[in-house]
Amino acid sequence: MKKKILIIVSNANSIGPNNRRTGTFLPEVAHPYAEFVKADYQVDFASLSGDTPYLDALNLAGDPDNLEFLTGKGWATMQKAVKLENVDVKAYDAIFVPGGLAPMVDMPENALLKKVIAETYERNGVVGAVCHGPVALLNVKLSDGTFLVSRKNIASFTTKEEDNYARPDVPFDLQTALTKQGAIFHAAEPWSANSITDGRLVTGQNPASAKGVGEKMVALLSR
């Protein structure tokens, strides 16, 4: 039977006091999607509100995986993302949250998202996220009351990267927030590829890390 992956995306399209335009960052969804398709997995999309999600970084469409996502089934399927509350997440072997600034808007406190992530992890599913996507892991508590990220090796967009990217726009610093909840944070050089597996949790630092996150999730699901 085919493995099933649920990609959960943000519905936000602006962030910060200056209403900076945003969305899901194209390579952060397209590169893992390419790895999942290559592994012959069923890939479905959900969003928090069920409204059509937005894409950012369309200027990177020349990249082969990005272009294939835009012109193939990927973007067409993502536009029809089902509202998360209407998805039977237990039917999926893994969930993945791509980044872009958008998740910083609607994912830090979403109660259903936190519940879905905790339940997926505790039933031995694989949980993955990249760049700002690991904001979805914040405030996720397991059944023993501990934070999911506590004592886990984690990567996400770093403080150094944010300082030179969107510091005036983001509501808080993601690296700092993850560390405060007990994450063992691994920061590589800004914009370099850095993806980490810790048990059934896979995280990546930035757009360059998205392919690695997809590969590591496939490796876990192939065991």
N, C-alpha and C positions, 0 to 999 in steps of 0.2 A: 504494500500500500504506500502511496506517495506521502512523503512528509508534508505537513501543512505549516506555512508561515503566515502570521498576521502582522502586517506593518501598520503601526498606529501613528497617524500624523496629526499635527496641529491644524487648527482652523484659523489661526491668527494671520492677519495680513499687514499689521503695523505694530510698532513697538516704540515706547518711550515718549518723552515730552514733545519731540519734534515729529512724531508719527512717521518714523522711518519705515519705509516699505519693506516687507519681509515675507517669509513663507518657508516651506521646506527647501533646504539647499539642494539643488539638483543632483550633484554627484553623491551626496550623502544618502540619497534614496536610490539613485540609478546604479551605483557601483555594487552595493549589496544585492539589489534586485537581480543584477546580472549573474552574481554568484549563485543565488537561489535557483534561478531559471536553469543555469548550467547544470545544477545538481538534480534537475527535473522535479523540483518541489512545486506544490500548489501555493501560489502567493496571492493573498487577498489583502485588501486595505480596509481600515476602519479609521474614523476621525471622531473627535470628541463630540462635536455638535451634529455631525451628519451633513453639514453644508459642504459645498465643493471646496477642497483645500487649495492652497496657493503654492506656486513654485517660485523660488528665488534662484539667481545665478543662471538665468537662461543664456547669458553671454558665454557660458561654457559648453554650449551645445555641440561644439565641434569635436569634443571627446567622443570616441566610438561608443562607449557604454551609455553616455548621456544621450547621444543622438538616437541610439536604439531604444532607449526608454521613452523618449519623446515621440518617436515615429512608430514604435511597435505597440505592444499591448500595455506597457507599464503605465504611462500617463493616462491612457484611456480608462484603465481600471482604477487608478488612483482618483480620478475625477468622480467616480461612482462609489467612493468610500462609504461604507455603511456606518451608521451611528453606532458608537461603541456599545451602548446599552442594549442594542439589538443583536449583538454578536454572541454566539456561544463560544467563548474563548477557550473553554475546556477542550474543544475539538482540535486545537492547534498544538503542534509540537514545540513551537517557539513564537515569541513576539519580538519585534524589532522597532525601535523608535529612532528615526533619523533626526538630524539637527537642522540647522538654520536658526535664526533668532526667534522664530515663531514659537517653539516650545517654551521659551522663557516667559511667554505671555499667559498661556492657558494650561500649562502642565504642572507647575510647582505644587498646586494644592488640589488638583482634581481628584475627588474621593474615589470615584469609580476606577479611574486609571490606577491609583495606588492599590486598590483591592485586586484588580486584574493582574497586576505585576506580582504582588505577593502570592496570590493563588497559583499563578503559573510557575513561579519559582519553587513553591512548596510541593507541587505535584511533580517535580523533577523535569519541568519544561526548561527550555533555554531562553534566557532573556538577554537581548542585545540593544545597545544604544551607541550613538556616535556624536561627537562634537558638543552641541548644546542639548542633544537628545537625552543625555544622562540626567538632566533636570527632572525627568520623569521618575528617576529612582529616588529622588529626595522625598523624605517623609513617608516612605514605604516601610511599614512595620510588619514584621513577621508575627506568627501566632504566639511566639514566646515574648513578644513585646519589644524585641530589639529592632533597630533599623537594619534594613536589608544591606545597606552599604557598609555597616560597621564591620571593621576588620577585613574588608574585601579590598583586593588590589583593583584600583579604578583609574581610568583615564577619562578626561573630558577636555573641552576647550579650557585653556589655562588662563591664569591671571595675566601673564605676560602677553598672550595673544589678544585677550580682551582689551588690554590697555592700548593696543594699536589697531583695534577694530571697531568696537561698539561700546566702549565704556560709558559714554553719556546716555546711551539708549537702554542699557539693561538695568533691571531693577535691583540686581545683586550680583555678586561675583560667584560663579558656579564652583570653581575650585575651592574657594573658602567654605561655601555651604556644604559641599560633600565632605570636606575634611572635618567640619564641625560635627557631622553625624557619624564620625568614626572611620571614614574611608582612608585606606592607605593609598595616597594619591601619587601617581607616577606621571611626571611632566617631562616630556622630551623637548628637544629644541623647537621653538615656534615653527609651526607649519610643516614639521617633519612627520612621517608616518609613524604611528604609535598605537598599536592595538594590543589589548591584554585579555587573557582568559583567566578567570578565577572560578573554578568549579563550573557551574552552569551559567555564569555571568560573563558577558563579553562586552567590553567598552573600548571606544576609540577616541582619540584626542581632537581630530579636526578632519577637514575634507580628504586629506591625503591618507587618512586612516580608515576610510569607509570600506574600501575593498578588503583590507585585512580583517575588519570586523565580520564581513560577510563570509570570508574564507574560514575564519575560526568558528563561526556558528555552524557552518556546513560540516567542519571537522567534528564538532561535538555531536551533531545529529547523525553522523555516519558511524558512530561507535556501535 
